[in-house]
């Protein structure tokens, strides 16, 4: 019914405009270079906004006719205009008060980390959290454990976290603050490393779903006021980049997260997606079962979906592959859940009538979920469900036509293409398809999963350094970051294009992202960001 009403609304606007009976627009944007992401009219010069919707897209001469005495006219002066960007995959995980270690790069050595931690322990008051964001060099160093960190910071809780999200190391006080006991049992889908001597207590290193429940304990130490400030800071950064929608996962317990989104009154649209935990016995479906009864706090907040993490990443060789790692010939990674458990996830998405989103970095994890879909009724039932594979680096070769037949959406994060040397060491050059997915008709959406800058991700999507033959054109990349991301959240009838009847989520950019050299792309910012026809960011360049 909703799609029908929007369609009728759009037709009505077109008809009214054609008859010259439409009341004057509230805003007209004129003399621009519009990329509409709309196949019916890919480019235009101008558009008109009335209320929260786009009511006309066309030439400057055509749209100017819809302006009245009170219409705000904005001369774009040839600027590039696109639909608002929709970050299809990002995380909101603020930290409680503490001291953050500072490094020269995202991949510090253990010696650099040790020195920074020693200095922080000397400066920070006893009992203060010390956090460090480190890379695979530290995370994979088995000598970095609870005992090592205790020696360096005996009076402070310490938590080192992989910047890519997979792998935590804590000292004894940190484990206490995270409610991890010495004999903590392994949860389903994760594990704690343990000492080799009896009684085999946890040694401070923990992985996958062993991270998620402690992360929630950490979020409980973040006050509402601090969480609200962090949400507003995220939103402020988003609108400066022309991001008008975000699809967010968070370790904040879901009811609290949704409440905070309501209190924050953000100018951007947010889809909140539960990121559930597990116990030693089972996956916790409490939040997924509450979704249908959980009323969003306002029209800009949506709640839906069920996410599970099926494997790790290539950084720590945790992505589950169909062949051995090139730099560890006896290892293919590890699935977090059995094939039987993945099949249960698929059935639960049907039972709960929720979109299923699964983190699959490797080919083995992608193959397992595709097999589960194929085994659950006819393939034709799945396209309407829009099942999502997040990252999808291993959706290659024979998995591509199988995914296409099932209507699987791949949500990729081009920032993952930025370390070709490491990825080539791990799994060669045949992974991380992008152009092949689009060519096969697989819906592709883009999200940041890291630095928020969409133009950095557009650059990487149009270069794909790990596999250059898989690069998208700029137009394809922007399409995936706008319409593709809207499609991935069942919102394409309302946003993702500059077309009559769509929500007026519109961004005017500082440079032409379709023609500037690749190194210049990340320097792009928004000059004007509209959400539902409201100007939510103005760089004060255009009048």
C-alpha positions as CSV (number, residue, x, y, z in Angstrom):
1,X,0.0,0.0,0.0
2,X,2.8,2.4,0.9
3,X,4.5,1.9,-2.5
4,X,1.2,2.4,-4.2
5,X,0.5,5.7,-2.4
6,X,4.0,7.0,-3.2
7,X,3.5,6.1,-6.8
8,X,0.1,7.8,-7.0
9,X,1.5,10.8,-5.2
10,X,4.3,11.0,-7.8
11,X,1.9,10.6,-10.7
12,X,-0.3,13.3,-9.2
13,X,2.5,15.7,-8.9
14,X,3.6,15.1,-12.5
15,X,0.0,15.6,-13.7
16,X,-0.5,18.7,-11.7
17,X,2.8,20.2,-12.9
18,X,1.9,19.4,-16.5
19,X,-1.4,21.2,-16.1
20,X,0.2,24.3,-14.6
21,X,-1.9,23.9,-11.5
22,X,0.8,23.1,-8.9
23,X,1.3,25.7,-6.2
24,X,4.7,27.3,-6.1
25,X,7.7,25.3,-4.9
26,X,9.2,26.1,-1.5
27,X,12.8,25.8,-2.9
28,X,14.2,25.5,-6.4
29,X,17.8,24.5,-7.1
30,X,18.9,25.9,-10.5
31,X,21.8,25.8,-12.9
32,X,23.4,22.6,-11.5
33,X,24.7,19.3,-12.7
34,X,22.4,16.7,-11.2
35,X,23.2,13.1,-11.0
36,X,19.8,11.6,-10.2
37,X,20.5,7.9,-9.8
38,X,17.2,7.6,-11.7
39,X,17.3,5.5,-14.8
40,X,14.3,7.3,-16.3
41,X,16.3,10.6,-16.2
42,X,19.9,10.2,-15.2
43,X,20.9,13.8,-15.4
44,X,19.2,17.2,-15.1
45,X,20.0,20.9,-14.3
46,X,17.5,21.7,-11.6
47,X,14.9,20.5,-9.1
48,X,12.0,21.8,-7.1
49,X,11.1,21.0,-3.5
50,X,7.7,21.4,-1.9
51,X,7.4,20.3,1.8
52,X,9.5,17.2,2.3
53,X,9.3,16.0,-1.3
54,X,10.8,16.6,-4.7
55,X,8.1,17.9,-7.0
56,X,10.0,18.5,-10.2
57,X,13.3,17.5,-11.9
58,X,14.4,19.0,-15.2
59,X,16.0,21.9,-17.0
60,X,16.5,25.2,-15.3
61,X,13.9,26.8,-17.5
62,X,11.3,24.1,-16.7
63,X,11.9,24.2,-12.9
64,X,12.0,28.0,-12.8
65,X,8.4,28.1,-13.8
66,X,7.5,26.5,-10.5
67,X,9.0,29.3,-8.4
68,X,6.7,31.9,-6.9
69,X,7.3,35.1,-4.9
70,X,8.1,33.3,-1.7
71,X,10.1,30.5,-3.3
72,X,13.7,30.3,-2.2
73,X,15.9,30.2,-5.3
74,X,19.4,28.8,-5.1
75,X,21.7,29.3,-8.0
76,X,24.0,26.2,-8.0
77,X,26.5,27.9,-10.3
78,X,27.2,24.6,-12.1
79,X,27.8,22.6,-8.9
80,X,27.3,18.8,-8.8
81,X,24.2,17.6,-7.0
82,X,23.4,14.0,-6.0
83,X,20.9,12.2,-3.8
84,X,21.9,12.3,-0.2
85,X,24.4,9.5,0.6
86,X,23.2,6.6,2.6
87,X,25.9,4.8,4.6
88,X,24.6,1.3,4.5
89,X,26.9,-0.2,7.1
90,X,28.4,1.7,10.1
91,X,28.7,1.2,13.9
92,X,28.0,3.4,16.9
93,X,30.2,2.4,19.8
94,X,31.2,5.3,22.1
95,X,33.7,4.5,24.8
96,X,33.3,5.5,28.5
97,X,35.7,8.1,30.0
98,X,39.3,7.1,29.7
99,X,42.6,7.8,28.1
100,X,43.1,6.8,24.4
101,X,46.6,5.8,23.3
102,X,48.0,7.8,20.5
103,X,49.9,6.2,17.6
104,X,51.5,7.4,14.4
105,X,49.5,4.9,12.3
106,X,46.7,2.4,12.6
107,X,49.2,-0.5,12.7
108,X,51.5,0.3,15.6
109,X,54.3,-2.1,16.6
110,X,54.1,-3.8,20.0
111,X,57.1,-1.7,21.1
112,X,55.3,1.5,20.2
113,X,52.2,0.3,22.0
114,X,54.2,-0.7,25.1
115,X,55.8,2.7,25.3
116,X,52.4,4.5,24.9
117,X,50.8,2.3,27.5
118,X,53.6,2.8,30.0
119,X,53.4,6.6,29.6
120,X,49.6,6.6,29.9
121,X,49.8,4.5,33.1
122,X,52.1,7.0,34.7
123,X,49.9,10.0,33.7
124,X,46.3,8.8,34.2
125,X,44.8,8.6,37.7
126,X,44.6,5.0,39.0
127,X,41.4,3.2,38.0
128,X,41.0,5.2,34.8
129,X,40.3,3.2,31.6
130,X,43.2,3.1,29.1
131,X,42.1,2.2,25.5
132,X,44.2,1.4,22.5
133,X,43.1,0.9,18.9
134,X,45.7,-1.4,17.3
135,X,46.2,-3.5,14.2
136,X,47.0,-7.1,13.4
137,X,50.7,-6.7,14.4
138,X,49.7,-6.3,18.1
139,X,46.5,-8.4,18.0
140,X,48.3,-11.5,16.6
141,X,51.2,-11.2,19.0
142,X,50.4,-14.0,21.4
143,X,52.9,-12.5,23.9
144,X,50.5,-9.6,24.4
145,X,48.1,-10.9,27.0
146,X,46.6,-10.2,30.4
147,X,49.9,-10.8,32.3
148,X,51.9,-8.5,29.9
149,X,49.4,-5.7,30.3
150,X,49.3,-6.2,34.1
151,X,53.0,-5.6,34.3
152,X,52.7,-2.3,32.3
153,X,49.5,-1.0,33.9
154,X,48.7,-2.8,37.2
155,X,46.5,0.0,38.5
156,X,44.4,0.8,35.4
157,X,41.9,-1.3,33.4
158,X,43.3,-1.7,29.9
159,X,41.6,-2.7,26.7
160,X,43.3,-3.0,23.3
161,X,40.9,-3.4,20.4
162,X,41.6,-4.2,16.8
163,X,40.6,-1.2,14.7
164,X,38.9,-3.6,12.3
165,X,36.7,-4.9,15.2
166,X,37.9,-8.5,15.6
167,X,40.2,-9.2,18.5
168,X,40.4,-7.7,22.0
169,X,43.1,-7.9,24.7
170,X,42.5,-6.8,28.3
171,X,44.4,-6.9,31.5
172,X,43.1,-8.2,34.8
173,X,41.4,-4.9,35.9
174,X,40.0,-4.6,32.4
175,X,38.5,-8.1,32.5
176,X,36.9,-7.2,35.9
177,X,35.4,-4.0,34.5
178,X,34.0,-6.1,31.5
179,X,32.4,-8.6,33.9
180,X,34.7,-11.4,32.6
181,X,35.4,-14.1,35.2
182,X,38.7,-16.1,35.4
183,X,36.8,-19.2,34.3
184,X,34.4,-17.5,31.9
185,X,32.8,-20.1,29.6
186,X,33.1,-19.5,25.8
187,X,29.9,-18.1,24.3
188,X,28.4,-19.6,21.1
189,X,30.3,-18.1,18.2
190,X,33.3,-16.9,20.1
191,X,36.1,-17.9,22.5
192,X,38.5,-16.8,25.2
193,X,42.1,-17.8,25.0
194,X,43.3,-19.4,28.2
195,X,46.5,-20.0,30.1
196,X,48.3,-23.3,29.5
197,X,48.5,-24.2,33.2
198,X,45.6,-25.3,35.4
199,X,43.0,-24.0,36.1
200,X,43.3,-22.6,32.5
201,X,41.9,-19.1,33.3
202,X,41.3,-16.6,30.6
203,X,44.5,-15.0,29.5
204,X,43.0,-11.7,28.4
205,X,42.8,-12.4,24.7
206,X,39.2,-12.9,23.3
207,X,37.6,-13.2,19.9
208,X,34.3,-12.8,18.0
209,X,31.2,-13.3,20.1
210,X,33.3,-13.4,23.3
211,X,33.8,-9.7,22.5
212,X,30.1,-8.7,22.1
213,X,28.7,-9.2,25.6
214,X,31.7,-7.4,27.2
215,X,31.2,-4.6,24.7
216,X,27.7,-4.2,26.0
217,X,29.0,-4.0,29.6
218,X,31.4,-1.3,28.4
219,X,28.5,0.6,26.8
220,X,26.7,0.5,30.1
221,X,29.5,2.7,31.5
222,X,28.7,5.4,28.9
223,X,26.3,7.9,30.3
224,X,23.2,9.0,28.3
225,X,24.6,12.5,28.0
226,X,27.9,11.2,26.6
227,X,26.1,8.9,24.2
228,X,23.8,11.7,23.0
229,X,26.8,13.9,22.5
230,X,28.5,11.2,20.4
231,X,25.4,10.6,18.3
232,X,25.1,14.3,17.6
233,X,28.8,14.5,16.7
234,X,28.4,11.6,14.3
235,X,25.4,13.3,12.7
236,X,27.2,16.6,12.4
237,X,30.1,14.9,10.6
238,X,27.6,13.1,8.4
239,X,25.8,16.2,7.1
240,X,29.1,17.9,6.3
241,X,29.8,15.0,4.0
242,X,26.3,15.0,2.5
243,X,25.2,11.8,4.3
244,X,21.5,12.0,4.9
245,X,20.9,8.4,6.0
246,X,22.8,5.9,8.1
247,X,22.2,2.2,8.8
248,X,23.8,1.6,12.3
249,X,24.7,-1.3,14.4
250,X,25.6,-0.7,18.1
251,X,26.7,-2.6,21.2
252,X,24.3,-0.3,23.1
253,X,21.4,-2.5,24.2
254,X,18.8,-2.0,21.5
255,X,15.9,-0.5,23.5
256,X,18.3,2.1,25.0
257,X,19.9,2.8,21.5
258,X,16.5,3.5,20.0
259,X,15.5,5.7,23.0
260,X,18.8,7.6,22.6
261,X,18.1,8.1,18.9
262,X,14.7,9.6,19.8
263,X,16.2,11.9,22.4
264,X,19.0,13.0,20.1
265,X,16.6,14.4,17.5
266,X,19.2,14.0,14.7
267,X,18.6,15.8,11.4
268,X,19.7,12.6,9.5
269,X,17.7,9.4,9.0
270,X,18.8,6.4,11.0
271,X,18.0,2.7,10.5
272,X,18.9,1.0,13.8
273,X,19.7,-2.7,13.4
274,X,20.0,-5.1,16.4
275,X,23.5,-6.5,17.0
276,X,22.6,-9.5,19.2
277,X,24.8,-11.4,21.6
278,X,25.1,-15.1,22.5
279,X,25.3,-17.2,25.6
280,X,27.3,-20.4,26.0
281,X,24.1,-22.3,25.0
282,X,22.5,-20.2,22.3
283,X,22.1,-17.0,20.3
284,X,20.0,-14.4,22.1
285,X,16.9,-13.5,20.0
286,X,15.3,-11.3,22.6
287,X,15.8,-8.1,20.7
288,X,14.9,-9.6,17.4
289,X,11.6,-10.8,18.8
290,X,10.8,-7.3,20.2
291,X,11.3,-5.5,16.9
292,X,7.7,-5.7,15.7
293,X,6.5,-4.2,19.0
294,X,9.2,-1.5,19.3
295,X,7.8,1.8,18.1
296,X,10.4,4.1,16.5
297,X,10.6,7.5,18.4
298,X,10.1,9.6,15.3
299,X,9.8,9.4,11.5
300,X,13.5,9.6,10.9
301,X,14.3,6.5,12.9
302,X,13.5,3.0,11.7
303,X,14.1,-0.3,13.4
304,X,14.5,-3.6,11.6
305,X,16.7,-6.5,10.7
306,X,18.7,-9.2,12.4
307,X,22.5,-9.3,12.1
308,X,24.9,-12.2,12.7
309,X,28.7,-12.4,12.3
310,X,29.6,-15.6,10.5
311,X,33.4,-15.2,10.5
312,X,36.2,-12.8,11.2
313,X,38.4,-10.8,8.8
314,X,41.5,-11.5,6.7
315,X,43.5,-9.2,9.1
316,X,43.7,-11.9,11.8
317,X,43.1,-14.7,9.3
318,X,39.6,-15.1,10.8
319,X,37.7,-15.0,7.5
320,X,36.5,-18.5,6.6
321,X,37.9,-19.4,3.2
322,X,37.2,-22.1,0.7
323,X,41.0,-22.6,0.2
324,X,44.0,-22.3,2.6
325,X,45.4,-18.9,3.4
326,X,48.4,-18.2,1.1
327,X,50.6,-17.2,4.1
328,X,49.4,-20.1,6.3
329,X,48.9,-23.2,4.2
330,X,47.3,-25.4,6.8
331,X,44.6,-22.8,7.8
332,X,41.3,-21.8,6.1
333,X,39.9,-19.6,8.9
334,X,37.0,-20.4,11.1
335,X,33.2,-20.2,10.9
336,X,31.7,-18.7,14.1
337,X,28.6,-20.9,13.7
338,X,27.9,-24.4,12.3
339,X,26.0,-24.9,9.1
340,X,23.0,-26.1,11.1
341,X,23.1,-22.9,13.1
342,X,23.2,-20.7,10.0
343,X,20.2,-22.6,8.6
344,X,18.4,-21.7,11.8
345,X,19.2,-18.1,11.3
346,X,17.7,-18.2,7.8
347,X,14.5,-19.8,9.1
348,X,14.3,-17.3,12.0
349,X,14.4,-14.4,9.5
350,X,11.2,-15.9,8.0
351,X,9.5,-16.7,11.3
352,X,10.2,-13.1,12.6
353,X,9.6,-11.5,9.2
354,X,12.9,-9.6,9.4
355,X,15.6,-9.0,6.9
356,X,18.7,-11.1,7.6
357,X,22.1,-9.5,7.5
358,X,25.2,-11.6,7.8
359,X,28.8,-10.6,8.1
360,X,30.7,-12.8,5.6
361,X,34.3,-11.9,4.8
362,X,35.4,-15.2,3.4
363,X,34.1,-17.5,0.6
364,X,33.3,-20.3,2.9
365,X,31.0,-18.2,5.1
366,X,29.3,-16.8,2.0
367,X,28.9,-20.3,0.6
368,X,27.3,-21.6,3.8
369,X,24.7,-18.9,3.9
370,X,23.9,-19.2,0.2
371,X,23.5,-23.0,0.7
372,X,21.1,-22.4,3.6
373,X,19.0,-20.1,1.5
374,X,18.9,-22.6,-1.4
375,X,17.8,-25.3,1.0
376,X,15.0,-23.3,2.5
377,X,12.3,-23.4,-0.2
378,X,12.5,-22.4,-3.8
379,X,15.0,-19.7,-4.8
380,X,12.2,-17.5,-6.1
381,X,11.0,-16.8,-2.5
382,X,14.2,-15.1,-1.5
383,X,14.6,-12.0,-3.7
384,X,11.7,-10.3,-2.0
385,X,13.4,-10.9,1.4
386,X,16.5,-9.0,0.2
387,X,18.9,-11.0,2.3
388,X,22.1,-9.1,2.9
389,X,25.7,-10.2,2.9
390,X,27.8,-7.6,4.6
391,X,31.3,-7.2,3.1
392,X,31.0,-10.2,0.8
393,X,34.7,-10.3,-0.1
394,X,34.3,-14.0,-0.9
395,X,31.3,-13.8,-3.2
396,X,33.2,-14.7,-6.3
397,X,33.3,-17.2,-9.1
398,X,30.5,-19.8,-8.8
399,X,28.9,-18.0,-5.8
400,X,28.0,-15.0,-7.9
401,X,25.2,-16.7,-10.1
402,X,23.9,-18.5,-7.0
403,X,23.7,-15.2,-5.0
404,X,22.0,-13.5,-8.0
405,X,19.3,-16.2,-8.3
406,X,18.5,-15.7,-4.6
407,X,18.3,-11.9,-4.8
408,X,21.1,-11.5,-2.3
409,X,22.3,-8.0,-1.7
410,X,26.0,-7.4,-1.1
411,X,26.8,-4.4,1.1
412,X,30.5,-3.7,0.5
413,X,32.9,-1.3,2.3
414,X,35.5,0.0,0.0
415,X,37.8,1.1,2.8
416,X,38.5,-2.7,3.0
417,X,40.3,-2.4,-0.4
418,X,42.9,0.0,1.0
419,X,45.5,-2.6,2.0
420,X,46.2,-4.6,-1.1
421,X,49.6,-5.9,0.0
422,X,48.2,-7.5,3.2
423,X,45.2,-8.9,1.4
424,X,47.3,-10.4,-1.4
425,X,49.5,-12.1,1.2
426,X,46.4,-13.5,2.8
427,X,44.2,-14.6,-0.1
428,X,45.7,-13.6,-3.4
429,X,44.0,-11.4,-6.0
430,X,40.8,-13.3,-6.8
431,X,38.7,-11.9,-4.0
432,X,36.6,-8.7,-3.4
433,X,34.5,-8.7,-6.5
434,X,32.6,-5.5,-7.2
435,X,32.2,-4.9,-10.9
436,X,31.4,-8.6,-11.4
437,X,28.6,-8.3,-8.9
438,X,27.0,-5.4,-10.6
439,X,27.4,-7.0,-14.1
440,X,25.7,-10.1,-12.8
441,X,22.7,-8.0,-11.6
442,X,23.4,-8.4,-7.9
443,X,22.2,-5.3,-6.0
444,X,25.2,-3.6,-4.4
445,X,25.2,-1.0,-1.6
446,X,28.1,0.8,-0.1
447,X,28.8,1.8,3.5
448,X,31.9,3.1,5.3
449,X,32.4,0.6,8.2
450,X,35.1,3.0,9.3
451,X,36.1,6.6,8.3
452,X,32.7,8.3,7.5
453,X,34.0,10.1,4.3
454,X,31.9,8.7,1.4
455,X,34.2,10.3,-1.1
456,X,37.2,8.2,0.2
457,X,35.0,5.1,-0.3
458,X,34.0,6.3,-3.7
459,X,37.6,6.7,-4.7
460,X,38.4,3.2,-3.4
461,X,35.4,1.7,-5.2
462,X,36.5,3.3,-8.4
463,X,40.0,2.0,-8.0
464,X,39.7,-1.2,-6.0
465,X,43.5,-1.4,-5.3
466,X,43.3,-5.0,-4.2
467,X,41.7,-6.1,-7.5
468,X,41.7,-3.2,-10.1
469,X,39.7,-5.2,-12.7
470,X,36.8,-5.0,-10.3
471,X,36.6,-1.2,-10.1
472,X,33.2,0.5,-10.6
473,X,32.7,3.7,-12.6
474,X,32.1,6.8,-10.5
475,X,28.5,6.7,-11.6
476,X,28.1,3.1,-10.5
477,X,29.7,3.8,-7.2
478,X,27.5,6.8,-6.5
479,X,24.4,4.8,-7.5
480,X,25.4,2.1,-5.0
481,X,25.9,4.7,-2.2
482,X,22.5,6.2,-2.8
483,X,19.9,4.1,-4.6
484,X,21.7,0.9,-3.8
485,X,21.8,1.6,-0.1
486,X,18.1,2.6,-0.1
487,X,17.2,-0.6,-1.8
488,X,19.2,-2.5,0.8
489,X,16.8,-1.2,3.5
490,X,13.5,-1.4,1.5
491,X,13.4,2.4,1.2
492,X,13.9,2.9,-2.5
493,X,10.4,4.2,-3.1
494,X,11.1,7.1,-0.8
495,X,14.8,7.9,-1.1
496,X,18.0,7.2,-3.1
497,X,17.0,9.2,-6.2
498,X,16.4,12.7,-7.4
499,X,13.0,12.0,-8.8
500,X,9.4,13.4,-8.4
501,X,7.8,12.0,-5.3
502,X,11.0,11.1,-3.6
503,X,12.0,12.6,-0.2
504,X,14.0,15.7,-0.8
505,X,17.3,14.3,0.6
506,X,19.6,16.3,-1.6
507,X,23.3,17.3,-1.4
508,X,25.2,20.0,-3.3
509,X,28.9,19.1,-3.5
510,X,32.1,21.2,-3.4
511,X,33.5,19.7,-6.5
512,X,32.5,17.5,-9.5
513,X,33.0,14.0,-8.1
514,X,32.6,12.5,-11.5
515,X,35.6,14.2,-13.1
516,X,38.2,15.1,-10.4
517,X,41.3,13.0,-10.3
518,X,41.0,10.1,-7.8
519,X,43.3,11.6,-5.1
520,X,41.1,14.7,-5.1
521,X,37.9,12.8,-4.3
522,X,38.3,12.5,-0.5
523,X,38.7,16.3,-0.3
524,X,35.0,16.7,-1.3
525,X,32.5,18.1,1.2
526,X,28.9,19.2,1.1
527,X,28.0,22.8,0.4
528,X,24.3,22.3,1.1
529,X,22.7,19.2,2.7
530,X,18.9,18.9,2.6
531,X,16.9,16.2,4.5
532,X,13.3,16.1,3.7
533,X,13.5,19.6,2.2
534,X,15.0,21.0,5.4
535,X,18.5,22.6,5.1
536,X,20.5,20.8,7.7
537,X,23.9,21.9,6.7
538,X,25.1,25.1,4.9
539,X,28.7,25.8,4.2
540,X,27.7,29.4,3.4
541,X,29.2,29.2,-0.2
542,X,26.0,29.4,-2.2
543,X,23.2,31.9,-1.7
